[in-house]
Amino acid sequence: NAINRSKQFAMFKKYYCLSFLIFSFSLLTIRSGFAQSKILSTGAAAPVFATQASQAGSAFDFSLKKALARGPVVVYFYPSAYTGGCDIEAHTFAEMKDQFTAAGTTIIGVSADDIQRLNSFSADPDYCAGKFAVASDPGGKIAATYGLTLMPPKAGMKDVRGQEVTHGFIPRTTFVIDKKGKIAAVFSSETDHISPAAHVEKALSIVKGL
């Protein structure tokens, strides 16, 4: 009868609206924080993230969203603290930190190192020297949102201090993000064949023009 048909229509409408809302929400989360199938390119919105980081030996909660509120951000992914190329890259960022600051830019390094290793690395005068923060992404989830794949640990690998490295490795890739949250530039050692120090030099050149 008409009453039953009216109830059925109302129920259909209710479930249709609910399904639409769920679908819309899933699209939003995929665009903002899910794993990407390829490395994000220039012009894409940078996925915001919050995670534990360390600066000058002290752990704290880092928020990319809050950092972007202050200006551009250089997010540089690197394989591991206390390994050759990564040590050079950190040392170079530390040496050029004042120039990044003058350009109103925040530096944040991201690796799969745990926070204990990063507390040491961030304070080490030969590397980060307490001048900028390095963040922990142990499962590679942050890296995945930028289209980077965490490579498995290498059995028996040791760092420059002789300690075993048990975590996975994120490919060395740098994202320069403007204050609006858009990726202004991206480059990697794997595809662009540049040295760790060149990552820093290129990033500085770009932020000076933002």
SVG drawing of the C-alpha trace seen along z (x, -y; Angstrom):
<svg xmlns="http://www.w3.org/2000/svg" viewBox="-2 -36 84 47">
<polyline fill="none" stroke="black" stroke-width="0.4" points="0.0,0.0 0.9,-3.7 2.1,-3.8 4.5,-0.8 5.8,-2.3 6.4,-5.6 8.4,-3.8 10.4,-1.9 11.3,-5.1 12.3,-6.8 14.5,-3.9 16.1,-3.8 16.8,-7.6 18.3,-7.2 20.7,-4.4 21.6,-6.2 22.6,-9.4 24.6,-7.4 26.4,-5.5 27.2,-8.8 28.6,-10.3 30.8,-7.3 32.1,-7.4 32.8,-11.1 34.7,-10.7 36.8,-7.9 37.8,-10.1 38.8,-12.9 41.0,-10.6 42.6,-9.0 43.6,-12.5 45.0,-13.7 46.6,-10.8 46.6,-7.4 49.4,-5.6 50.1,-6.8 51.0,-4.6 53.7,-7.0 55.8,-9.8 53.9,-13.0 54.8,-15.6 55.2,-19.4 51.8,-21.1 50.3,-18.4 48.9,-19.1 51.4,-17.9 49.9,-15.3 50.0,-16.8 51.2,-14.6 52.0,-14.7 54.6,-12.4 57.3,-12.3 60.4,-14.2 63.6,-15.2 65.7,-18.4 68.9,-18.9 68.2,-15.5 64.7,-16.3 61.6,-14.5 58.5,-16.5 55.3,-16.3 55.9,-17.7 53.0,-18.9 53.5,-19.7 50.3,-21.8 51.6,-24.0 55.0,-24.3 53.3,-25.4 51.4,-28.1 54.8,-29.7 56.0,-29.5 57.5,-27.0 58.8,-23.6 61.5,-21.3 60.5,-17.7 63.5,-15.5 63.2,-11.7 66.4,-9.8 67.4,-6.1 69.0,-6.1 70.7,-8.2 74.4,-7.5 75.1,-6.2 77.4,-7.8 75.1,-9.8 72.6,-10.7 75.3,-12.0 76.6,-14.3 73.1,-15.5 72.3,-16.3 75.6,-18.0 75.0,-20.2 71.5,-21.1 73.0,-22.1 75.6,-24.2 73.1,-26.0 70.3,-26.3 70.7,-30.0 70.0,-30.6 66.9,-28.5 65.8,-30.4 66.4,-33.7 64.0,-32.4 61.4,-31.7 61.7,-27.9 61.4,-25.0 63.5,-21.9 62.2,-18.4 64.0,-15.2 62.1,-12.0 63.4,-8.4 62.4,-5.0 64.8,-5.5 63.2,-5.2 63.1,-8.2 65.9,-7.0 68.3,-7.0 67.0,-10.4 67.5,-11.9 71.2,-11.1 71.4,-12.0 69.6,-15.3 72.1,-16.5 75.3,-15.1 77.5,-18.1 78.8,-16.4 75.4,-15.9 72.2,-17.7 74.0,-19.7 70.7,-20.6 69.8,-23.0 66.8,-21.3 64.4,-18.5 64.3,-14.9 61.1,-12.9 60.4,-9.2 58.4,-7.2 59.1,-3.6 56.5,-1.9 57.0,-4.1 53.3,-5.4 54.2,-9.0 56.6,-8.1 53.8,-6.1 51.5,-9.1 54.2,-10.9 54.5,-7.8 57.7,-6.4 58.1,-2.7 59.9,-1.6 62.7,0.8 63.2,3.8 66.0,3.9 69.4,5.3 70.6,8.2 73.8,7.5 74.0,3.8 75.7,1.5 75.9,-2.2 79.1,-4.4 79.1,-3.7 79.1,0.0 75.5,0.4 73.2,2.7 70.5,1.0 67.3,3.0 64.8,0.7 63.7,0.3 65.0,-2.4 63.1,-5.3 64.5,-6.4 66.4,-9.7 63.8,-12.2 63.2,-15.9 59.9,-17.8 59.9,-21.6 56.5,-22.7 55.2,-26.3 53.3,-28.0 50.0,-27.1 50.8,-23.4 51.6,-22.8 54.7,-20.9 57.0,-23.4 59.7,-20.9 60.6,-17.3 63.8,-15.5 65.4,-12.1 68.8,-10.5 67.2,-7.5 65.7,-9.4 67.6,-12.6 71.0,-11.1 72.1,-13.9 74.3,-13.7 73.0,-14.1 74.6,-17.6 72.9,-18.6 69.5,-17.9 70.3,-20.6 71.7,-23.1 68.7,-22.6 66.2,-23.0 67.8,-26.2 67.8,-27.6 64.1,-26.9 63.0,-28.3 64.8,-31.5 62.5,-32.0 59.3,-31.3"/>
</svg>
